[in-house]
Amino acid sequence: MIRWGVIGCGRIAHRFMQGLKEVPGTEFTGAWSRRQETVDTFIEQYGGIGFESVEELLNNDIDAVYVATLPDSHHLYCILALIAGKHVLCEKPAALNLLTLESVLEVAKEKNLLFMEGMKPPFFPLYKKLKEYLETDPIGEVGYVRAGSSVADISPDHPNFSYDLAGGAVMGIGIYEAYLAVEWLGNTKQVQAMGRFGENKIDMFTIFQTEHEKGYGQFYCGFDLHGKGDALICGTLGNITIHKNWWNPAKATINYLDGRVMELDVPFTAGGLNYETAHFCELIKAGLTESPVITHEMSRQMIAMLDSARGIIGLKFKGE
């Protein structure tokens, strides 16, 4: 039985709990958050212990911690959990920037513990089915990826709008596009970006294009325009459309150069975070300290891409 503690009790923590219920061999011990009222609501809904401090939670008999706070504090709580001897699954982006991510990875290595960034798309049944299908009927060498999302109906009180909590379109949405780019095109060689800011000092809409080892990417992310939310992956023998919302993938269409069309429709359950959580638990059972799917190097590449984009548009957070 893998016993879990949760740090942060916001929206994503509730989705994590929805998924955890579907992962066999797991147990929820309790949670802590910076706001006591959110802890009380969380425990009332899911049971467990409402801890009065993060230290109290980490001193408890738990095996793993899900860090569900905002990006400004990810590295802080990850390091505290690792020092306390707990495996860590951290919500994306795994750290504020590459420098803070490296500090987390250093502690994870010293403690010989599992650390993984919670990047969910590759664990969804549709995505896994797509990868399996392409092994026998490929689209050739991939050289271009286009993706993005702009969500214009987010509540004004959403933490993505908070500069102090490291919000903004690049941090909140762009990390998904960074994953898709690195996954299909390899390491980043250069980044170009433009961004538009709101009164809240964070980027409300940003576009960035990238050059990689294998090709090029074009991406957008935003909070005040209604974007489509699909993804396009182009190879020499065909292309793939992962239909909206591509980061919660359920449908994909493969169009081949010879005219053939393949439709994939694989629904997901329990909100989708159950798949990455199950993967993480299997890694613990196997005694591994790094995911072969979301590797530490992939996390480095993703956050470095965001660092570059933010540097170009002029978005720096406190302490940077």
C-alpha positions as CSV (number, residue, x, y, z in Angstrom):
1,M,0.0,0.0,0.0
2,I,1.4,3.4,-1.1
3,R,0.4,6.1,1.4
4,W,0.0,9.6,-0.1
5,G,0.1,13.1,1.3
6,V,-1.0,16.2,-0.6
7,I,0.5,19.6,-0.3
8,G,-1.9,22.2,-1.6
9,C,-5.7,21.8,-1.7
10,G,-6.7,23.8,-4.8
11,R,-8.4,22.7,-8.0
12,I,-5.7,20.4,-9.3
13,A,-5.5,18.6,-5.9
14,H,-9.2,17.7,-6.2
15,R,-8.5,16.2,-9.6
16,F,-5.6,14.3,-8.2
17,M,-7.9,12.8,-5.5
18,Q,-10.5,11.9,-8.2
19,G,-7.8,9.9,-9.9
20,L,-6.2,8.4,-6.8
21,K,-9.4,6.6,-6.0
22,E,-9.0,4.6,-9.2
23,V,-5.4,3.5,-8.5
24,P,-5.2,0.2,-6.7
25,G,-2.9,-0.2,-3.8
26,T,-2.9,3.5,-2.7
27,E,-4.1,5.2,0.4
28,F,-4.7,8.9,1.1
29,T,-3.3,9.9,4.5
30,G,-3.9,13.6,4.7
31,A,-3.2,17.1,3.3
32,W,-1.8,20.5,4.1
33,S,-2.3,23.9,2.5
34,R,-1.3,27.5,3.1
35,R,-5.0,28.3,3.6
36,Q,-6.6,26.3,6.5
37,E,-10.1,26.7,5.0
38,T,-9.1,24.8,1.9
39,V,-7.7,22.0,4.0
40,D,-10.9,21.7,6.0
41,T,-13.0,21.4,2.8
42,F,-10.5,18.9,1.3
43,I,-10.6,16.6,4.4
44,E,-14.3,16.9,4.7
45,Q,-14.6,15.6,1.1
46,Y,-11.9,13.0,1.0
47,G,-11.3,12.0,4.6
48,G,-7.8,11.8,6.1
49,I,-5.9,14.1,8.4
50,G,-5.9,17.9,8.0
51,F,-2.3,18.8,9.0
52,E,-1.6,22.1,10.6
53,S,1.9,22.5,9.1
54,V,3.8,21.0,6.1
55,E,6.4,19.7,8.6
56,E,3.6,17.7,10.4
57,L,2.5,16.2,7.2
58,L,6.0,15.2,6.2
59,N,6.8,13.7,9.6
60,N,3.8,11.4,9.1
61,D,4.1,7.8,7.9
62,I,3.6,8.4,4.2
63,D,5.5,7.2,1.2
64,A,4.8,9.8,-1.4
65,V,3.8,13.4,-1.7
66,Y,1.8,15.1,-4.5
67,V,2.8,18.8,-4.6
68,A,-0.2,20.7,-5.9
69,T,0.6,24.3,-5.0
70,L,1.3,27.0,-7.5
71,P,4.6,27.2,-9.4
72,D,6.1,29.9,-7.1
73,S,6.5,27.3,-4.4
74,H,6.9,24.0,-6.2
75,H,10.7,23.7,-5.6
76,L,10.4,24.7,-2.0
77,Y,7.9,21.9,-1.1
78,C,9.5,19.4,-3.3
79,I,12.8,19.9,-1.5
80,L,11.2,19.7,1.9
81,A,9.5,16.5,1.0
82,L,12.6,14.9,-0.5
83,I,14.6,15.8,2.6
84,A,11.9,14.2,4.7
85,G,12.5,10.9,2.7
86,K,9.3,11.1,0.6
87,H,8.9,10.3,-3.1
88,V,7.6,13.4,-5.0
89,L,5.1,13.8,-7.8
90,C,5.0,17.5,-8.6
91,E,2.4,19.3,-10.6
92,K,3.7,21.0,-13.8
93,P,5.7,23.1,-14.2
94,A,8.0,21.3,-11.8
95,A,9.8,24.5,-10.8
96,L,9.8,28.2,-11.3
97,N,12.8,28.0,-13.7
98,L,15.7,25.8,-14.6
99,L,17.9,26.9,-11.7
100,T,15.3,25.9,-9.1
101,L,14.5,22.7,-10.9
102,E,18.2,21.8,-10.7
103,S,18.1,22.3,-7.0
104,V,15.2,19.9,-6.7
105,L,16.9,17.2,-8.8
106,E,20.1,17.5,-6.8
107,V,18.3,16.7,-3.6
108,A,16.4,13.9,-5.2
109,K,19.7,12.4,-6.4
110,E,21.3,12.8,-3.0
111,K,18.3,11.1,-1.2
112,N,18.0,8.4,-3.9
113,L,14.2,9.1,-4.2
114,L,11.8,9.2,-7.0
115,F,10.9,12.6,-8.4
116,M,8.6,13.2,-11.4
117,E,6.9,16.1,-13.0
118,G,3.2,15.6,-13.4
119,M,2.9,15.9,-17.1
120,K,-0.2,13.9,-17.8
121,P,-0.7,13.6,-21.7
122,P,1.6,10.7,-22.4
123,F,-0.1,8.5,-19.9
124,F,-3.6,8.8,-21.3
125,P,-4.9,5.7,-23.1
126,L,-5.3,7.6,-26.4
127,Y,-1.8,8.8,-26.4
128,K,-0.4,5.4,-25.6
129,K,-2.6,3.8,-28.3
130,L,-1.3,6.4,-30.8
131,K,2.3,5.7,-30.0
132,E,1.7,1.9,-30.3
133,Y,-0.1,2.3,-33.7
134,L,2.7,4.4,-35.1
135,E,5.2,1.7,-34.4
136,T,3.7,-0.4,-37.2
137,D,2.3,2.3,-39.5
138,P,4.5,5.4,-39.0
139,I,4.1,8.9,-40.4
140,G,7.8,9.1,-41.1
141,E,10.3,11.5,-39.6
142,V,8.5,14.3,-37.7
143,G,9.7,17.8,-38.5
144,Y,6.9,20.1,-37.4
145,V,4.6,20.4,-34.4
146,R,1.9,23.0,-34.0
147,A,-0.3,23.3,-30.8
148,G,-1.9,25.7,-28.4
149,S,-4.7,26.7,-26.2
150,S,-6.3,29.9,-25.2
151,V,-9.1,29.7,-22.6
152,A,-11.1,32.8,-22.3
153,D,-13.6,31.7,-19.7
154,I,-11.3,31.2,-16.7
155,S,-12.7,32.7,-13.5
156,P,-11.0,36.1,-12.6
157,D,-9.9,34.7,-9.2
158,H,-8.0,31.8,-10.8
159,P,-4.4,31.7,-9.6
160,N,-3.2,31.7,-13.2
161,F,-3.9,35.5,-13.1
162,S,-1.6,36.0,-10.1
163,Y,1.9,37.4,-10.6
164,D,2.9,36.6,-7.1
165,L,2.0,32.9,-7.6
166,A,4.0,32.8,-10.9
167,G,0.9,32.8,-13.1
168,G,0.6,33.7,-16.7
169,A,-0.1,31.9,-20.0
170,V,3.4,30.6,-20.5
171,M,3.6,29.0,-17.1
172,G,0.0,27.8,-17.0
173,I,-0.5,26.5,-20.5
174,G,2.8,26.8,-22.4
175,I,4.4,24.0,-20.4
176,Y,2.1,21.6,-22.2
177,E,3.3,22.8,-25.6
178,A,6.8,22.6,-24.4
179,Y,6.2,18.9,-23.6
180,L,4.8,18.2,-27.1
181,A,7.8,20.0,-28.7
182,V,10.5,18.1,-26.8
183,E,8.6,14.8,-27.1
184,W,8.4,14.8,-30.9
185,L,11.2,17.2,-32.0
186,G,14.0,16.7,-29.4
187,N,16.1,19.2,-27.6
188,T,15.5,22.9,-28.2
189,K,18.1,24.9,-30.2
190,Q,16.4,28.3,-30.2
191,V,13.2,30.1,-29.1
192,Q,11.4,33.2,-30.5
193,A,8.5,34.7,-28.7
194,M,6.1,37.6,-28.4
195,G,3.7,38.2,-25.5
196,R,0.9,40.6,-24.5
197,F,0.5,41.6,-20.9
198,G,-2.5,42.4,-18.8
199,E,-2.9,44.8,-15.9
200,N,-2.0,42.0,-13.5
201,K,1.6,41.9,-14.8
202,I,1.4,38.4,-16.3
203,D,1.2,37.5,-19.9
204,M,-2.4,37.1,-21.1
205,F,-1.4,35.8,-24.6
206,T,1.9,34.6,-25.8
207,I,3.1,33.0,-29.1
208,F,6.4,31.3,-29.5
209,Q,8.2,29.3,-32.2
210,T,11.0,26.9,-31.6
211,E,13.8,25.2,-33.5
212,H,14.8,21.7,-32.3
213,E,17.1,18.9,-33.2
214,K,14.5,17.4,-35.5
215,G,12.5,20.4,-36.7
216,Y,10.3,23.3,-35.8
217,G,7.4,24.1,-33.6
218,Q,4.8,26.9,-33.4
219,F,2.7,27.4,-30.2
220,Y,0.3,29.8,-28.5
221,C,-1.2,30.1,-25.1
222,G,-3.6,32.6,-23.6
223,F,-6.4,33.6,-21.2
224,D,-8.4,36.2,-23.1
225,L,-9.0,34.7,-26.5
226,H,-11.0,31.5,-27.4
227,G,-8.5,29.1,-28.9
228,K,-9.1,25.8,-30.5
229,G,-7.0,23.5,-28.3
230,D,-5.9,20.9,-30.8
231,A,-2.4,19.8,-31.9
232,L,-0.8,19.0,-35.3
233,I,2.2,16.7,-35.7
234,C,3.7,16.5,-39.2
235,G,5.9,13.8,-40.6
236,T,7.3,12.9,-44.1
237,L,4.6,10.3,-44.6
238,G,1.6,11.8,-42.9
239,N,0.3,14.0,-40.1
240,I,-1.5,13.5,-36.8
241,T,-4.3,15.7,-35.4
242,I,-4.9,15.3,-31.7
243,H,-8.3,16.8,-31.3
244,K,-9.3,19.2,-28.5
245,N,-8.4,19.2,-25.8
246,W,-5.2,17.7,-26.8
247,W,-3.7,17.8,-23.3
248,N,-6.6,15.5,-22.2
249,P,-6.4,13.4,-25.3
250,A,-9.3,11.2,-26.3
251,K,-9.4,11.4,-30.1
252,A,-6.8,11.6,-32.9
253,T,-6.8,11.4,-36.7
254,I,-3.9,10.2,-38.7
255,N,-3.8,11.4,-42.4
256,Y,-1.3,9.5,-44.5
257,L,0.4,10.8,-47.7
258,D,-1.2,7.9,-49.7
259,G,-4.7,9.0,-48.8
260,R,-5.4,6.6,-45.9
261,V,-7.1,8.0,-42.8
262,M,-7.0,6.3,-39.4
263,E,-9.3,7.5,-36.6
264,L,-8.5,6.7,-32.9
265,D,-11.1,7.2,-30.2
266,V,-10.0,6.1,-26.7
267,P,-11.9,7.8,-23.9
268,F,-10.4,8.3,-20.5
269,T,-11.8,8.0,-17.0
270,A,-11.6,9.7,-13.6
271,G,-10.3,13.0,-14.9
272,G,-7.1,11.6,-16.3
273,L,-4.6,12.1,-13.5
274,N,-5.1,8.5,-12.4
275,Y,-2.9,7.3,-15.3
276,E,0.2,9.4,-14.3
277,T,-0.4,8.5,-10.7
278,A,-0.5,4.8,-11.5
279,H,2.7,5.1,-13.5
280,F,4.4,6.9,-10.5
281,C,3.3,4.1,-8.1
282,E,4.7,1.4,-10.4
283,L,8.0,3.3,-10.4
284,I,8.1,3.3,-6.6
285,K,7.4,-0.4,-6.5
286,A,10.2,-1.0,-9.0
287,G,12.6,1.0,-6.9
288,L,13.3,3.5,-9.6
289,T,14.2,7.2,-9.1
290,E,13.3,8.6,-12.5
291,S,10.5,8.0,-15.0
292,P,11.5,6.7,-18.4
293,V,8.5,8.7,-19.8
294,I,8.9,12.1,-18.1
295,T,12.6,12.0,-17.6
296,H,14.5,14.6,-15.6
297,E,16.2,15.8,-18.8
298,M,12.8,16.3,-20.4
299,S,11.7,18.4,-17.4
300,R,14.9,20.4,-17.8
301,Q,14.2,20.9,-21.5
302,M,10.6,22.0,-20.9
303,I,11.3,24.6,-18.2
304,A,14.3,25.9,-20.2
305,M,12.0,26.5,-23.1
306,L,9.7,28.5,-20.8
307,D,12.6,30.4,-19.4
308,S,13.7,31.4,-22.9
309,A,10.2,32.5,-23.9
310,R,9.7,34.5,-20.6
311,G,13.1,36.1,-21.0
312,I,12.2,37.3,-24.5
313,I,8.8,38.8,-23.6
314,G,10.1,40.3,-20.3
315,L,8.3,38.2,-17.7
316,K,10.4,37.8,-14.6
317,F,9.0,36.7,-11.2
318,K,10.1,37.8,-7.7
319,G,13.5,36.4,-6.8
320,E,14.6,35.8,-10.4
